Amino acid sequence: MAGKAPAYRTLPTNAPLWVSEPFRVFFPLGIAAGLIGLLLWPLFYAGWWPIYPALQHPRLMIFGFGTAFVMGFLGTAWPRFLESEALKLWELTALALSWLASQIACLAQAITLADLCAGWTLLLLATLLGRRLFGRESRDWPPPGFALAFLAVVMTAAIALTWALVPATAFDPKVYVFLRLLAWQGFLLFPILGVGSYLFTRFFQIPGQKPQHKGPAHRALAVWTCAAVLLVSFAIEALAGQPRLGNALRLAGLVVWAIGAVPVLWTRRAPNTRAWGLRIGLVSIALTCLCRVIWPGQLLAFEHLLFLGGFSLIMLLTADRVIVGHSGADPATIPAKSKLWRWIVWLVLIAAATRATADLVPSTRVSHHIYASVTLVAIFVMWVIHHRTRLRQGPPPSER
């Protein structure tokens, strides 16, 4: 019923744990795609990869790494908030095979086929999530903001399929830039802000105290206002050719979200290393907008502050939270200070700064491409080694 606290559980199922909790499959797959996408740069510069990876790298990172993490999170959390059935074996298999086909096509430089498979993967995900939302018994709706993540999946599926079916030459250049902003940035930014309006408060939760959430209606208003502002900002940057104004508006939308949806981000001191890292990731997103307002001629350089310092760090932290929560551990019992996460945060910032320097100082382009890629590879390896046991470990049967 409306207003009922979600029980965060699915209907009884006999499916294996890795099927009912698909993050156990998709998070490692996402890390694998990210590693390959990053290593293409040093391999190319060493002469071991024949194709300049300008088209392959962003697709492996967005439609590979990003999509896998989105599928892992939504595929696990969405059915639990709806108290519906978990993903079935054939559904998970179809998603995984479609995702894998997109990555193989991308590596084979079959970009049209890669976009087609990526679009189909996201469309299939949206269909499977929609079946649990609209074809279920009357239960509570997911928290405000999760619908934004759902719409981001639908939006990006439509864009990827459009790219696959319509020749690039048929697009007005400004329209193509607008679609690329939506697919590259909006696809990850909208779910981060939507899901984060519910989840990020928990990073700042003090053990023994309840999370200080804004009310659902208040959060929903802030999330959807921010989403509308961001959408307009993408249009202003691309269609009106005003990157400075577009990014200024985007920054304003992020401020609205932070104040209206998750005020603990700026009103409370970070109680642990993960909360500190999350704040840095969100500040990196805002700082990207600010830098692009001040230096609109260096859009690409600062874009990597967004993807590395912002998106990658936040996604790894969110996935960490999911894995810990589903391995039977109480997040309140996790030590507040974490040397691992302090290393990861600083290395992410170093990678972002190094990659930005590659564009700001052209003479360093090759070396800093390599340094940034290798640094982020090390981060991904550290993260997956840290979680290698928990990815296989479920909670006690009494907690499932």
C-alpha positions in Angstrom: 0.0 0.0 0.0 1.1 3.6 -0.6 3.2 4.9 2.3 4.2 1.5 3.5 7.9 1.1 4.2 9.4 -1.2 1.6 10.3 -4.6 2.9 13.1 -4.9 0.3 12.4 -8.5 -0.7 11.2 -10.4 -3.7 8.6 -13.1 -3.9 9.8 -16.6 -3.0 12.0 -18.1 -5.7 14.1 -21.2 -6.2 16.5 -19.4 -8.5 20.2 -19.5 -7.6 21.5 -16.5 -5.6 23.4 -15.1 -8.6 20.2 -15.0 -10.6 18.0 -13.4 -8.0 20.8 -11.0 -7.2 22.2 -10.2 -10.7 24.8 -7.7 -9.4 26.9 -10.8 -8.7 27.1 -11.3 -12.5 26.9 -7.8 -13.9 29.3 -5.9 -11.6 32.3 -8.2 -12.5 31.3 -8.1 -16.2 31.2 -4.3 -16.0 34.7 -4.2 -14.4 35.9 -6.5 -17.2 34.5 -4.2 -19.9 36.0 -1.2 -18.1 39.4 -2.8 -18.0 39.4 -3.6 -21.7 38.2 -0.1 -22.6 41.0 1.4 -20.5 43.7 -0.9 -21.8 43.0 -0.1 -25.4 44.8 3.2 -25.1 48.2 1.8 -23.8 47.9 -1.1 -26.2 47.3 1.2 -29.1 50.3 3.4 -28.2 52.4 0.4 -27.8 51.5 -0.8 -31.3 49.6 -3.8 -30.1 46.1 -2.6 -31.0 45.6 -1.6 -34.6 42.6 0.7 -34.3 42.6 4.2 -32.7 40.0 3.6 -29.9 38.2 6.9 -30.0 34.9 5.2 -30.9 35.5 2.0 -29.0 36.6 3.4 -25.6 33.5 5.5 -24.8 31.2 2.7 -25.8 33.0 0.1 -23.7 33.0 2.5 -20.7 29.3 3.7 -21.1 27.6 0.7 -22.8 29.9 -1.8 -21.2 31.0 -0.7 -17.7 28.1 1.7 -17.1 25.3 -0.4 -18.5 26.5 -3.5 -16.6 26.5 -1.6 -13.3 23.0 -0.1 -14.0 21.7 -3.6 -14.8 23.3 -5.1 -11.7 21.8 -2.4 -9.5 18.3 -2.1 -11.0 18.0 -5.8 -11.6 18.6 -6.4 -7.9 16.9 -3.5 -6.2 13.9 -2.8 -8.5 12.1 -6.1 -7.8 12.8 -5.8 -4.1 11.3 -2.4 -3.8 8.2 -3.6 -5.7 8.2 -6.9 -3.7 7.7 -8.7 -7.0 9.5 -11.6 -8.6 13.3 -11.5 -9.0 14.8 -11.9 -12.5 14.5 -15.3 -13.9 17.4 -17.4 -15.4 16.4 -16.8 -19.0 16.0 -13.1 -18.4 19.4 -12.7 -16.9 20.9 -14.9 -19.6 19.3 -12.8 -22.3 20.6 -9.5 -20.8 24.1 -10.9 -20.4 24.3 -12.3 -23.9 23.0 -9.2 -25.5 25.4 -7.1 -23.4 28.3 -9.4 -24.4 27.4 -9.1 -28.1 27.6 -5.4 -27.9 31.1 -5.5 -26.3 32.3 -8.0 -28.9 30.9 -5.9 -31.8 32.5 -2.8 -30.4 35.9 -4.5 -30.2 35.5 -5.7 -33.7 34.9 -2.1 -34.8 31.4 -3.0 -35.9 30.0 0.2 -34.2 26.6 0.1 -35.8 26.0 -3.5 -34.6 27.5 -2.5 -31.2 24.9 0.3 -30.8 22.1 -2.0 -32.0 23.0 -4.6 -29.3 23.5 -1.9 -26.7 20.1 -0.4 -27.5 18.4 -3.8 -27.5 20.0 -4.6 -24.1 18.7 -1.5 -22.5 15.3 -1.9 -24.1 15.1 -5.5 -22.8 16.1 -4.2 -19.3 13.4 -1.6 -19.5 10.8 -4.2 -20.5 11.7 -6.6 -17.7 11.6 -3.8 -15.2 8.3 -2.6 -16.6 6.7 -6.0 -16.3 7.4 -5.9 -12.6 6.1 -2.4 -12.2 2.8 -2.6 -14.3 2.1 -6.4 -14.3 2.3 -7.0 -10.6 -0.1 -7.1 -7.7 -0.9 -3.8 -6.0 2.1 -3.1 -3.8 4.2 0.0 -2.9 5.9 2.0 -5.6 9.7 2.3 -5.6 11.3 5.3 -3.9 11.0 8.7 -5.8 13.9 8.9 -8.2 14.0 5.3 -9.3 11.5 6.2 -12.1 14.1 8.6 -13.3 16.6 5.8 -13.6 14.0 3.8 -15.5 13.4 6.6 -17.9 17.1 7.1 -18.4 17.4 3.5 -19.5 14.5 3.9 -22.0 16.0 7.2 -23.3 19.4 5.7 -23.9 17.9 2.6 -25.5 16.1 4.8 -28.0 19.2 6.8 -28.8 21.5 3.8 -29.3 18.9 2.2 -31.6 18.5 5.4 -33.5 22.3 5.6 -34.0 22.3 2.0 -35.2 19.4 2.5 -37.7 20.0 6.0 -39.0 23.3 7.0 -40.7 25.3 9.6 -38.8 25.3 11.8 -41.9 21.5 12.1 -41.6 21.7 14.0 -38.3 22.1 17.7 -38.0 25.5 18.1 -36.1 23.9 20.0 -33.3 21.2 17.3 -32.9 23.9 14.6 -32.9 25.8 16.4 -30.1 22.5 16.7 -28.1 21.9 12.9 -28.4 25.5 12.2 -27.4 25.2 14.4 -24.3 22.0 12.5 -23.3 23.5 9.1 -24.0 27.0 9.7 -22.6 26.2 11.9 -19.6 22.5 11.7 -19.0 22.4 7.9 -19.1 24.6 7.8 -15.9 23.8 11.2 -14.4 20.0 10.7 -14.2 20.2 7.3 -12.4 22.9 8.6 -10.0 20.7 11.6 -9.0 17.5 9.5 -9.0 18.7 6.5 -7.0 21.0 8.8 -5.0 18.1 10.8 -3.6 17.2 7.6 -1.7 20.5 5.9 -1.2 23.1 8.6 -0.5 21.6 9.7 2.8 22.5 6.3 4.1 26.2 6.9 3.5 25.9 9.7 6.1 23.9 7.7 8.6 25.3 7.6 12.1 25.0 4.1 13.6 22.0 3.8 15.9 20.2 6.7 14.3 17.6 6.6 11.5 18.5 8.1 8.1 17.5 11.7 7.8 15.5 11.5 4.6 13.4 14.3 3.2 9.8 13.3 2.7 9.0 11.4 -0.5 7.1 14.2 -2.1 9.9 16.7 -1.3 12.5 14.4 -2.8 10.4 13.7 -5.8 10.0 17.5 -6.5 13.7 18.1 -6.2 14.7 15.1 -8.3 12.2 15.9 -11.2 13.0 19.6 -11.1 16.7 18.9 -11.3 16.1 16.4 -14.2 14.1 19.0 -16.1 16.8 21.6 -15.6 19.5 19.2 -16.8 17.5 18.2 -19.9 17.2 21.9 -20.8 20.9 22.5 -20.1 21.8 19.7 -22.5 19.6 21.3 -25.2 21.1 24.8 -24.6 24.7 23.4 -24.8 24.1 21.4 -27.9 21.2 22.9 -29.9 21.8 26.6 -29.0 25.6 26.2 -29.1 26.0 27.8 -25.6 28.2 25.5 -23.5 28.8 28.1 -20.9 25.2 28.8 -20.2 24.3 25.1 -20.5 26.8 24.1 -17.8 25.8 27.0 -15.6 22.2 25.8 -15.7 23.4 22.3 -15.1 25.3 23.4 -12.0 22.2 25.2 -10.8 20.1 22.0 -11.2 22.7 20.0 -9.2 22.4 22.5 -6.4 18.6 22.2 -6.4 19.0 18.4 -6.1 21.6 18.6 -3.3 19.5 21.1 -1.3 16.1 19.6 -1.9 16.8 15.8 -2.1 19.9 15.0 0.0 20.7 18.0 2.3 23.0 15.8 4.5 25.5 16.0 1.7 26.3 19.6 2.7 24.9 19.9 6.2 26.6 17.0 7.9 30.2 16.0 8.3 31.1 12.8 6.6 31.0 10.1 9.3 33.2 7.6 7.3 35.6 7.3 4.4 32.9 6.1 2.0 30.7 9.1 2.7 33.8 11.4 2.2 34.5 9.7 -1.1 30.8 10.0 -2.2 30.9 13.7 -1.4 34.1 14.1 -3.5 32.5 12.3 -6.4 29.4 14.5 -6.3 31.6 17.6 -6.0 33.6 16.4 -9.0 30.4 16.5 -11.1 29.6 20.0 -9.9 33.2 21.1 -10.4 33.1 19.8 -14.0 30.2 22.1 -14.8 32.0 25.0 -13.1 35.2 24.4 -15.1 33.3 24.2 -18.3 31.6 27.6 -17.5 35.0 29.2 -16.9 36.8 27.5 -19.8 34.2 26.5 -22.4 36.9 25.9 -25.0 38.1 22.8 -23.0 34.9 20.8 -22.8 36.6 17.4 -23.5 39.4 17.9 -20.9 36.9 18.5 -18.1 34.5 15.9 -19.3 37.0 13.3 -17.9 36.7 14.9 -14.5 33.0 14.1 -14.8 33.5 10.5 -15.9 36.4 9.5 -13.7 36.2 11.7 -10.6 32.4 11.7 -10.7 30.6 8.8 -12.4 33.2 6.1 -11.9 33.9 6.9 -8.2 30.1 7.1 -7.4 29.3 3.9 -9.2 32.0 2.0 -7.4 30.9 3.3 -4.1 27.2 2.5 -4.8 28.2 -1.0 -5.9 30.2 -1.4 -2.8 27.1 -0.6 -0.7 25.0 -3.1 -2.6 27.6 -5.9 -2.2 28.1 -5.3 1.5 24.3 -5.1 2.1 23.7 -8.4 0.2 26.5 -10.3 1.8 24.8 -10.4 5.2 27.0 -7.6 6.7 25.4 -4.7 8.5 26.8 -1.5 7.0 26.8 0.0 10.5 29.4 -2.6 11.5 31.8 -1.7 8.7 34.8 0.3 10.1 34.3 4.0 9.5 37.9 4.5 8.2 39.0 2.6 5.2 42.5 2.8 3.8 41.4 1.0 0.7 38.8 3.6 -0.1 41.1 6.5 0.7 43.6 5.1 -1.8 40.8 4.6 -4.4 39.5 8.1 -4.0 42.9 9.8 -4.3 43.9 7.5 -7.2 40.7 8.4 -9.0 41.4 12.1 -8.6 44.9 11.6 -9.9 43.6 9.7 -12.9 41.1 12.4 -13.6 43.7 15.2 -13.3 46.2 13.2 -15.5 43.6 12.6 -18.2 42.5 16.3 -18.2 46.2 17.3 -18.6 46.4 15.2 -21.7 44.0 17.6 -23.4 45.1 20.8 -21.7 48.8 20.2 -22.5 49.0 18.5 -25.9 52.7 17.6 -25.5 51.7 15.2 -22.7 48.8 13.6 -24.5 50.3 10.1 -25.2 52.0 9.7 -21.8 49.1 11.0 -19.8 46.6 8.9 -21.7 48.6 5.9 -20.7 49.1 7.0 -17.1 45.4 7.8 -16.6 44.4 4.4 -18.1 46.8 2.4 -16.0 45.8 4.2 -12.8 42.1 3.5 -13.3 42.9 -0.1 -14.2 44.7 -0.4 -10.9 41.7 1.0 -9.1 39.3 -1.5 -10.8 41.6 -4.4 -9.9 41.8 -3.2 -6.3 38.0 -2.9 -6.1 37.3 -6.4 -7.5 39.9 -8.1 -5.4 38.5 -6.4 -2.3 35.0 -7.8 -3.1 36.0 -11.1 -4.6 34.7 -13.1 -1.6 31.5 -11.0 -1.0 30.4 -11.4 -4.6 30.1 -15.1 -3.9 28.8 -14.8 -0.4 25.1 -14.4 0.4 23.3 -13.5 3.6 22.2 -16.3 6.0 19.0 -18.1 4.7 17.0 -16.4 7.5 17.8 -13.0 6.1 16.9 -13.8 2.4 
